């Protein structure tokens, strides 16, 4: 037996006002995050163990099949 789905109906046009982030509590950040630079310093090939592959395949099998096709 399936449960009935809730319906919100028509949402008000000014809903974005309620979705604005709350003011941050605590100290402000020491650094201006707008000036941060992201650097990719990973090696070109990253070693992966067999145990890591098993975990990724277990959790992301459906996604991998969708992206790369099913395993043969």
KEMILO-959899 format. One record per atom (N, C-alpha, C): residue number from 1; x negated, y negated, z negated. Coordinates in nm, 3 decimals, decimal comma, always signed. Each point is the difference from the previous one (the first is absolute). Example, Ala and Ser with C-alpha at 12.3 -4.5 7.8 and 13.67 -1.06 7.14 Angstrom:
<torro><seq>1</seq><X>-1,319</X><Y>+0,569</Y><Z>-0,780</Z></torro>
<torro><seq>1</seq><X>+0,089</X><Y>-0,119</Y><Z>+0,000</Z></torro>
<torro><seq>1</seq><X>-0,090</X><Y>-0,120</Y><Z>+0,000</Z></torro>
<torro><seq>2</seq><X>+0,035</X><Y>-0,105</Y><Z>+0,072</Z></torro>
<torro><seq>2</seq><X>-0,082</X><Y>-0,119</Y><Z>-0,006</Z></torro>
<torro><seq>2</seq><X>+0,077</X><Y>-0,109</Y><Z>-0,073</Z></torro>
END
This chain:
<torro><seq>1</seq><X>-0,085</X><Y>+0,118</Y><Z>+0,000</Z></torro>
<torro><seq>1</seq><X>+0,085</X><Y>-0,118</Y><Z>+0,000</Z></torro>
<torro><seq>1</seq><X>-0,089</X><Y>-0,123</Y><Z>+0,000</Z></torro>
<torro><seq>2</seq><X>+0,018</X><Y>-0,090</Y><Z>+0,095</Z></torro>
<torro><seq>2</seq><X>-0,084</X><Y>-0,119</Y><Z>+0,009</Z></torro>
<torro><seq>2</seq><X>+0,063</X><Y>-0,115</Y><Z>-0,076</Z></torro>
<torro><seq>3</seq><X>-0,088</X><Y>-0,085</Y><Z>-0,051</Z></torro>
<torro><seq>3</seq><X>+0,046</X><Y>-0,116</Y><Z>-0,076</Z></torro>
<torro><seq>3</seq><X>+0,032</X><Y>-0,113</Y><Z>+0,097</Z></torro>
<torro><seq>4</seq><X>+0,101</X><Y>-0,083</Y><Z>-0,030</Z></torro>
<torro><seq>4</seq><X>+0,031</X><Y>-0,112</Y><Z>+0,089</Z></torro>
<torro><seq>4</seq><X>-0,112</X><Y>-0,103</Y><Z>-0,005</Z></torro>
<torro><seq>5</seq><X>-0,028</X><Y>-0,064</Y><Z>+0,114</Z></torro>
<torro><seq>5</seq><X>-0,105</X><Y>-0,101</Y><Z>+0,007</Z></torro>
<torro><seq>5</seq><X>+0,057</X><Y>-0,135</Y><Z>-0,041</Z></torro>
<torro><seq>6</seq><X>-0,077</X><Y>-0,077</Y><Z>-0,075</Z></torro>
<torro><seq>6</seq><X>+0,042</X><Y>-0,133</Y><Z>-0,041</Z></torro>
<torro><seq>6</seq><X>-0,012</X><Y>-0,096</Y><Z>+0,117</Z></torro>
<torro><seq>7</seq><X>+0,090</X><Y>-0,093</Y><Z>+0,009</Z></torro>
<torro><seq>7</seq><X>-0,003</X><Y>-0,100</Y><Z>+0,106</Z></torro>
<torro><seq>7</seq><X>-0,006</X><Y>-0,138</Y><Z>-0,062</Z></torro>
<torro><seq>8</seq><X>-0,090</X><Y>-0,084</Y><Z>+0,050</Z></torro>
<torro><seq>8</seq><X>-0,013</X><Y>-0,134</Y><Z>-0,053</Z></torro>
<torro><seq>8</seq><X>+0,091</X><Y>-0,099</Y><Z>+0,071</Z></torro>
<torro><seq>9</seq><X>+0,052</X><Y>+0,037</Y><Z>+0,113</Z></torro>
<torro><seq>9</seq><X>+0,084</X><Y>-0,091</Y><Z>+0,076</Z></torro>
<torro><seq>9</seq><X>-0,083</X><Y>-0,108</Y><Z>+0,065</Z></torro>
<torro><seq>10</seq><X>+0,059</X><Y>-0,116</Y><Z>+0,019</Z></torro>
<torro><seq>10</seq><X>-0,070</X><Y>-0,112</Y><Z>+0,064</Z></torro>
<torro><seq>10</seq><X>-0,079</X><Y>-0,074</Y><Z>-0,107</Z></torro>
<torro><seq>11</seq><X>-0,128</X><Y>-0,020</Y><Z>+0,026</Z></torro>
<torro><seq>11</seq><X>-0,086</X><Y>-0,070</Y><Z>-0,095</Z></torro>
<torro><seq>11</seq><X>+0,005</X><Y>-0,151</Y><Z>+0,025</Z></torro>
<torro><seq>12</seq><X>-0,011</X><Y>-0,080</Y><Z>-0,106</Z></torro>
<torro><seq>12</seq><X>+0,006</X><Y>-0,145</Y><Z>+0,016</Z></torro>
<torro><seq>12</seq><X>-0,122</X><Y>-0,054</Y><Z>+0,075</Z></torro>
<torro><seq>13</seq><X>+0,017</X><Y>-0,113</Y><Z>+0,070</Z></torro>
<torro><seq>13</seq><X>-0,108</X><Y>-0,061</Y><Z>+0,076</Z></torro>
<torro><seq>13</seq><X>-0,113</X><Y>-0,051</Y><Z>-0,088</Z></torro>
<torro><seq>14</seq><X>+0,029</X><Y>-0,037</Y><Z>-0,124</Z></torro>
<torro><seq>14</seq><X>-0,102</X><Y>-0,058</Y><Z>-0,089</Z></torro>
<torro><seq>14</seq><X>-0,064</X><Y>+0,105</Y><Z>-0,091</Z></torro>
<torro><seq>15</seq><X>+0,002</X><Y>+0,126</Y><Z>+0,042</Z></torro>
<torro><seq>15</seq><X>-0,057</X><Y>+0,107</Y><Z>-0,081</Z></torro>
<torro><seq>15</seq><X>-0,150</X><Y>-0,017</Y><Z>-0,019</Z></torro>
<torro><seq>16</seq><X>-0,070</X><Y>-0,062</Y><Z>+0,096</Z></torro>
<torro><seq>16</seq><X>-0,145</X><Y>-0,018</Y><Z>-0,010</Z></torro>
<torro><seq>16</seq><X>-0,038</X><Y>-0,078</Y><Z>-0,125</Z></torro>
<torro><seq>17</seq><X>+0,088</X><Y>-0,084</Y><Z>-0,051</Z></torro>
<torro><seq>17</seq><X>-0,029</X><Y>-0,077</Y><Z>-0,122</Z></torro>
<torro><seq>17</seq><X>-0,021</X><Y>+0,095</Y><Z>-0,118</Z></torro>
<torro><seq>18</seq><X>+0,079</X><Y>+0,105</Y><Z>-0,008</Z></torro>
<torro><seq>18</seq><X>-0,010</X><Y>+0,095</Y><Z>-0,111</Z></torro>
<torro><seq>18</seq><X>-0,122</X><Y>+0,090</Y><Z>+0,015</Z></torro>
<torro><seq>19</seq><X>-0,058</X><Y>+0,009</Y><Z>+0,120</Z></torro>
<torro><seq>19</seq><X>-0,111</X><Y>+0,091</Y><Z>+0,023</Z></torro>
<torro><seq>19</seq><X>-0,137</X><Y>-0,066</Y><Z>-0,009</Z></torro>
<torro><seq>20</seq><X>-0,006</X><Y>-0,128</Y><Z>-0,036</Z></torro>
<torro><seq>20</seq><X>-0,129</X><Y>-0,067</Y><Z>-0,013</Z></torro>
<torro><seq>20</seq><X>-0,075</X><Y>+0,062</Y><Z>-0,118</Z></torro>
<torro><seq>21</seq><X>-0,134</X><Y>+0,008</Y><Z>+0,008</Z></torro>
<torro><seq>21</seq><X>-0,076</X><Y>+0,062</Y><Z>-0,108</Z></torro>
<torro><seq>21</seq><X>+0,009</X><Y>-0,079</Y><Z>-0,130</Z></torro>
<torro><seq>22</seq><X>-0,009</X><Y>+0,072</Y><Z>-0,109</Z></torro>
<torro><seq>22</seq><X>+0,002</X><Y>-0,063</Y><Z>-0,131</Z></torro>
<torro><seq>22</seq><X>-0,134</X><Y>-0,070</Y><Z>-0,021</Z></torro>
<torro><seq>23</seq><X>-0,003</X><Y>-0,101</Y><Z>-0,085</Z></torro>
<torro><seq>23</seq><X>-0,129</X><Y>-0,064</Y><Z>-0,028</Z></torro>
<torro><seq>23</seq><X>-0,094</X><Y>+0,099</Y><Z>-0,066</Z></torro>
<torro><seq>24</seq><X>-0,128</X><Y>-0,008</Y><Z>+0,034</Z></torro>
<torro><seq>24</seq><X>-0,099</X><Y>+0,091</Y><Z>-0,055</Z></torro>
<torro><seq>24</seq><X>-0,027</X><Y>-0,032</Y><Z>-0,146</Z></torro>
<torro><seq>25</seq><X>-0,006</X><Y>+0,103</Y><Z>-0,081</Z></torro>
<torro><seq>25</seq><X>-0,027</X><Y>-0,016</Y><Z>-0,143</Z></torro>
<torro><seq>25</seq><X>-0,147</X><Y>+0,024</Y><Z>-0,024</Z></torro>
<torro><seq>26</seq><X>-0,062</X><Y>-0,079</Y><Z>-0,084</Z></torro>
<torro><seq>26</seq><X>-0,139</X><Y>+0,021</Y><Z>-0,034</Z></torro>
<torro><seq>26</seq><X>-0,092</X><Y>-0,103</Y><Z>+0,065</Z></torro>
<torro><seq>27</seq><X>-0,129</X><Y>+0,025</Y><Z>-0,013</Z></torro>
<torro><seq>27</seq><X>-0,099</X><Y>-0,093</Y><Z>+0,055</Z></torro>
<torro><seq>27</seq><X>+0,002</X><Y>+0,001</Y><Z>+0,152</Z></torro>
<torro><seq>28</seq><X>-0,030</X><Y>-0,112</Y><Z>+0,061</Z></torro>
<torro><seq>28</seq><X>-0,012</X><Y>+0,001</Y><Z>+0,145</Z></torro>
<torro><seq>28</seq><X>-0,126</X><Y>+0,075</Y><Z>+0,042</Z></torro>
<torro><seq>29</seq><X>-0,004</X><Y>+0,044</Y><Z>+0,123</Z></torro>
<torro><seq>29</seq><X>-0,117</X><Y>+0,072</Y><Z>+0,050</Z></torro>
<torro><seq>29</seq><X>-0,122</X><Y>-0,091</Y><Z>-0,002</Z></torro>
<torro><seq>30</seq><X>-0,117</X><Y>+0,059</Y><Z>-0,029</Z></torro>
<torro><seq>30</seq><X>-0,124</X><Y>-0,079</Y><Z>-0,005</Z></torro>
<torro><seq>30</seq><X>-0,042</X><Y>-0,047</Y><Z>+0,138</Z></torro>
<torro><seq>31</seq><X>+0,032</X><Y>+0,077</Y><Z>+0,101</Z></torro>
<torro><seq>31</seq><X>-0,044</X><Y>-0,032</Y><Z>+0,135</Z></torro>
<torro><seq>31</seq><X>+0,121</X><Y>-0,028</Y><Z>+0,088</Z></torro>
<torro><seq>32</seq><X>-0,018</X><Y>-0,085</Y><Z>+0,096</Z></torro>
<torro><seq>32</seq><X>+0,105</X><Y>-0,028</Y><Z>+0,097</Z></torro>
<torro><seq>32</seq><X>+0,009</X><Y>+0,117</Y><Z>+0,097</Z></torro>
<torro><seq>33</seq><X>+0,106</X><Y>+0,079</Y><Z>-0,009</Z></torro>
<torro><seq>33</seq><X>+0,012</X><Y>+0,120</Y><Z>+0,082</Z></torro>
<torro><seq>33</seq><X>+0,013</X><Y>-0,033</Y><Z>+0,149</Z></torro>
<torro><seq>34</seq><X>+0,039</X><Y>-0,123</Y><Z>+0,034</Z></torro>
<torro><seq>34</seq><X>+0,009</X><Y>-0,040</Y><Z>+0,140</Z></torro>
<torro><seq>34</seq><X>-0,138</X><Y>-0,005</Y><Z>+0,065</Z></torro>
<torro><seq>35</seq><X>-0,104</X><Y>-0,017</Y><Z>-0,081</Z></torro>
<torro><seq>35</seq><X>-0,136</X><Y>-0,011</Y><Z>+0,053</Z></torro>
<torro><seq>35</seq><X>-0,073</X><Y>+0,134</Y><Z>-0,001</Z></torro>
<torro><seq>36</seq><X>+0,063</X><Y>+0,107</Y><Z>-0,046</Z></torro>
<torro><seq>36</seq><X>-0,065</X><Y>+0,130</Y><Z>-0,005</Z></torro>
<torro><seq>36</seq><X>-0,030</X><Y>+0,052</Y><Z>+0,140</Z></torro>
<torro><seq>37</seq><X>-0,106</X><Y>+0,076</Y><Z>+0,011</Z></torro>
<torro><seq>37</seq><X>-0,037</X><Y>+0,065</Y><Z>+0,126</Z></torro>
<torro><seq>37</seq><X>-0,004</X><Y>+0,150</Y><Z>-0,024</Z></torro>
<torro><seq>38</seq><X>+0,064</X><Y>+0,075</Y><Z>+0,087</Z></torro>
<torro><seq>38</seq><X>+0,000</X><Y>+0,145</Y><Z>-0,010</Z></torro>
<torro><seq>38</seq><X>-0,108</X><Y>+0,054</Y><Z>+0,093</Z></torro>
<torro><seq>39</seq><X>-0,088</X><Y>+0,083</Y><Z>-0,055</Z></torro>
<torro><seq>39</seq><X>-0,110</X><Y>+0,055</Y><Z>+0,078</Z></torro>
<torro><seq>39</seq><X>+0,013</X><Y>+0,152</Y><Z>+0,004</Z></torro>
<torro><seq>40</seq><X>-0,008</X><Y>+0,056</Y><Z>+0,117</Z></torro>
<torro><seq>40</seq><X>+0,005</X><Y>+0,145</Y><Z>+0,016</Z></torro>
<torro><seq>40</seq><X>-0,143</X><Y>+0,053</Y><Z>-0,004</Z></torro>
<torro><seq>41</seq><X>-0,038</X><Y>+0,056</Y><Z>-0,115</Z></torro>
<torro><seq>41</seq><X>-0,136</X><Y>+0,051</Y><Z>-0,012</Z></torro>
<torro><seq>41</seq><X>-0,002</X><Y>+0,153</Y><Z>-0,010</Z></torro>
<torro><seq>42</seq><X>+0,109</X><Y>+0,064</Y><Z>+0,044</Z></torro>
<torro><seq>42</seq><X>+0,005</X><Y>+0,146</Y><Z>+0,002</Z></torro>
<torro><seq>42</seq><X>-0,086</X><Y>+0,050</Y><Z>+0,114</Z></torro>
<torro><seq>43</seq><X>-0,058</X><Y>+0,118</Y><Z>-0,015</Z></torro>
<torro><seq>43</seq><X>-0,074</X><Y>+0,058</Y><Z>+0,112</Z></torro>
<torro><seq>43</seq><X>+0,096</X><Y>+0,037</Y><Z>+0,113</Z></torro>
<torro><seq>44</seq><X>-0,054</X><Y>+0,016</Y><Z>+0,121</Z></torro>
<torro><seq>44</seq><X>+0,086</X><Y>+0,031</Y><Z>+0,114</Z></torro>
<torro><seq>44</seq><X>+0,069</X><Y>+0,135</Y><Z>-0,018</Z></torro>
<torro><seq>45</seq><X>-0,070</X><Y>+0,097</Y><Z>-0,056</Z></torro>
<torro><seq>45</seq><X>+0,057</X><Y>+0,132</Y><Z>-0,029</Z></torro>
<torro><seq>45</seq><X>+0,003</X><Y>+0,019</Y><Z>-0,150</Z></torro>
<torro><seq>46</seq><X>+0,119</X><Y>+0,028</Y><Z>-0,055</Z></torro>
<torro><seq>46</seq><X>+0,017</X><Y>+0,021</Y><Z>-0,143</Z></torro>
<torro><seq>46</seq><X>+0,021</X><Y>+0,149</Y><Z>-0,023</Z></torro>
<torro><seq>47</seq><X>-0,086</X><Y>+0,064</Y><Z>-0,081</Z></torro>
<torro><seq>47</seq><X>+0,017</X><Y>+0,143</Y><Z>-0,023</Z></torro>
<torro><seq>47</seq><X>+0,127</X><Y>+0,030</Y><Z>-0,081</Z></torro>
<torro><seq>48</seq><X>+0,067</X><Y>+0,108</Y><Z>+0,038</Z></torro>
<torro><seq>48</seq><X>+0,124</X><Y>+0,043</Y><Z>-0,067</Z></torro>
<torro><seq>48</seq><X>-0,015</X><Y>+0,147</Y><Z>-0,034</Z></torro>
<torro><seq>49</seq><X>+0,035</X><Y>+0,037</Y><Z>-0,123</Z></torro>
<torro><seq>49</seq><X>-0,011</X><Y>+0,140</Y><Z>-0,042</Z></torro>
<torro><seq>49</seq><X>+0,122</X><Y>+0,080</Y><Z>+0,046</Z></torro>
<torro><seq>50</seq><X>-0,013</X><Y>+0,131</Y><Z>-0,001</Z></torro>
<torro><seq>50</seq><X>+0,112</X><Y>+0,087</Y><Z>+0,036</Z></torro>
<torro><seq>50</seq><X>+0,117</X><Y>-0,020</Y><Z>-0,097</Z></torro>
<torro><seq>51</seq><X>-0,030</X><Y>-0,019</Y><Z>-0,128</Z></torro>
<torro><seq>51</seq><X>+0,106</X><Y>-0,021</Y><Z>-0,099</Z></torro>
<torro><seq>51</seq><X>+0,078</X><Y>-0,129</Y><Z>+0,030</Z></torro>
<torro><seq>52</seq><X>-0,069</X><Y>-0,105</Y><Z>+0,044</Z></torro>
<torro><seq>52</seq><X>+0,068</X><Y>-0,125</Y><Z>+0,036</Z></torro>
<torro><seq>52</seq><X>+0,090</X><Y>+0,021</Y><Z>+0,121</Z></torro>
<torro><seq>53</seq><X>-0,046</X><Y>+0,077</Y><Z>+0,097</Z></torro>
<torro><seq>53</seq><X>+0,083</X><Y>+0,029</Y><Z>+0,118</Z></torro>
<torro><seq>53</seq><X>+0,127</X><Y>+0,075</Y><Z>-0,038</Z></torro>
<torro><seq>54</seq><X>-0,011</X><Y>+0,095</Y><Z>-0,091</Z></torro>
<torro><seq>54</seq><X>+0,116</X><Y>+0,076</Y><Z>-0,044</Z></torro>
<torro><seq>54</seq><X>+0,104</X><Y>-0,093</Y><Z>-0,064</Z></torro>
<torro><seq>55</seq><X>-0,047</X><Y>-0,092</Y><Z>-0,083</Z></torro>
<torro><seq>55</seq><X>+0,092</X><Y>-0,094</Y><Z>-0,066</Z></torro>
<torro><seq>55</seq><X>+0,068</X><Y>-0,090</Y><Z>+0,102</Z></torro>
<torro><seq>56</seq><X>-0,077</X><Y>-0,057</Y><Z>+0,093</Z></torro>
<torro><seq>56</seq><X>+0,059</X><Y>-0,086</Y><Z>+0,102</Z></torro>
<torro><seq>56</seq><X>+0,099</X><Y>+0,075</Y><Z>+0,087</Z></torro>
<torro><seq>57</seq><X>-0,033</X><Y>+0,122</Y><Z>+0,039</Z></torro>
<torro><seq>57</seq><X>+0,092</X><Y>+0,078</Y><Z>+0,083</Z></torro>
<torro><seq>57</seq><X>+0,127</X><Y>+0,034</Y><Z>-0,076</Z></torro>
<torro><seq>58</seq><X>-0,012</X><Y>+0,027</Y><Z>-0,130</Z></torro>
<torro><seq>58</seq><X>+0,118</X><Y>+0,034</Y><Z>-0,080</Z></torro>
<torro><seq>58</seq><X>+0,094</X><Y>-0,120</Y><Z>-0,014</Z></torro>
<torro><seq>59</seq><X>-0,054</X><Y>-0,118</Y><Z>-0,023</Z></torro>
<torro><seq>59</seq><X>+0,083</X><Y>-0,118</Y><Z>-0,024</Z></torro>
<torro><seq>59</seq><X>+0,042</X><Y>-0,072</Y><Z>+0,127</Z></torro>
<torro><seq>60</seq><X>-0,082</X><Y>+0,004</Y><Z>+0,104</Z></torro>
<torro><seq>60</seq><X>+0,026</X><Y>-0,080</Y><Z>+0,119</Z></torro>
<torro><seq>60</seq><X>+0,023</X><Y>+0,083</Y><Z>+0,126</Z></torro>
<torro><seq>61</seq><X>+0,033</X><Y>+0,126</Y><Z>-0,014</Z></torro>
<torro><seq>61</seq><X>+0,017</X><Y>+0,089</Y><Z>+0,115</Z></torro>
<torro><seq>61</seq><X>+0,103</X><Y>-0,055</Y><Z>+0,100</Z></torro>
<torro><seq>62</seq><X>+0,115</X><Y>-0,046</Y><Z>-0,050</Z></torro>
<torro><seq>62</seq><X>+0,104</X><Y>-0,052</Y><Z>+0,089</Z></torro>
<torro><seq>62</seq><X>-0,048</X><Y>-0,123</Y><Z>+0,076</Z></torro>
<torro><seq>63</seq><X>-0,070</X><Y>-0,087</Y><Z>-0,069</Z></torro>
<torro><seq>63</seq><X>-0,052</X><Y>-0,121</Y><Z>+0,065</Z></torro>
<torro><seq>63</seq><X>-0,105</X><Y>+0,035</Y><Z>+0,104</Z></torro>
<torro><seq>64</seq><X>-0,091</X><Y>+0,092</Y><Z>-0,033</Z></torro>
<torro><seq>64</seq><X>-0,103</X><Y>+0,041</Y><Z>+0,096</Z></torro>
<torro><seq>64</seq><X>+0,063</X><Y>+0,065</Y><Z>+0,122</Z></torro>
<torro><seq>65</seq><X>+0,103</X><Y>+0,083</Y><Z>-0,020</Z></torro>
<torro><seq>65</seq><X>+0,067</X><Y>+0,063</Y><Z>+0,113</Z></torro>
<torro><seq>65</seq><X>+0,066</X><Y>-0,105</Y><Z>+0,089</Z></torro>
<torro><seq>66</seq><X>+0,058</X><Y>-0,103</Y><Z>-0,061</Z></torro>
<torro><seq>66</seq><X>+0,064</X><Y>-0,107</Y><Z>+0,076</Z></torro>
<torro><seq>66</seq><X>-0,103</X><Y>-0,081</Y><Z>+0,080</Z></torro>
<torro><seq>67</seq><X>-0,114</X><Y>-0,026</Y><Z>-0,062</Z></torro>
<torro><seq>67</seq><X>-0,103</X><Y>-0,081</Y><Z>+0,067</Z></torro>
<torro><seq>67</seq><X>-0,078</X><Y>+0,077</Y><Z>+0,104</Z></torro>
<torro><seq>68</seq><X>-0,041</X><Y>+0,124</Y><Z>-0,033</Z></torro>
<torro><seq>68</seq><X>-0,093</X><Y>+0,074</Y><Z>+0,084</Z></torro>
<torro><seq>68</seq><X>+0,061</X><Y>+0,124</Y><Z>+0,066</Z></torro>
<torro><seq>69</seq><X>+0,125</X><Y>+0,031</Y><Z>-0,030</Z></torro>
<torro><seq>69</seq><X>+0,063</X><Y>+0,120</Y><Z>+0,053</Z></torro>
<torro><seq>69</seq><X>-0,020</X><Y>+0,115</Y><Z>-0,097</Z></torro>
<torro><seq>70</seq><X>+0,086</X><Y>+0,103</Y><Z>+0,011</Z></torro>
<torro><seq>70</seq><X>-0,009</X><Y>+0,113</Y><Z>-0,093</Z></torro>
<torro><seq>70</seq><X>-0,130</X><Y>+0,080</Y><Z>+0,019</Z></torro>
<torro><seq>71</seq><X>-0,040</X><Y>+0,065</Y><Z>-0,105</Z></torro>
<torro><seq>71</seq><X>-0,120</X><Y>+0,085</Y><Z>+0,003</Z></torro>
<torro><seq>71</seq><X>+0,028</X><Y>+0,120</Y><Z>+0,088</Z></torro>
<torro><seq>72</seq><X>-0,098</X><Y>+0,044</Y><Z>+0,077</Z></torro>
<torro><seq>72</seq><X>+0,022</X><Y>+0,113</Y><Z>+0,091</Z></torro>
<torro><seq>72</seq><X>-0,036</X><Y>+0,130</Y><Z>-0,063</Z></torro>
END
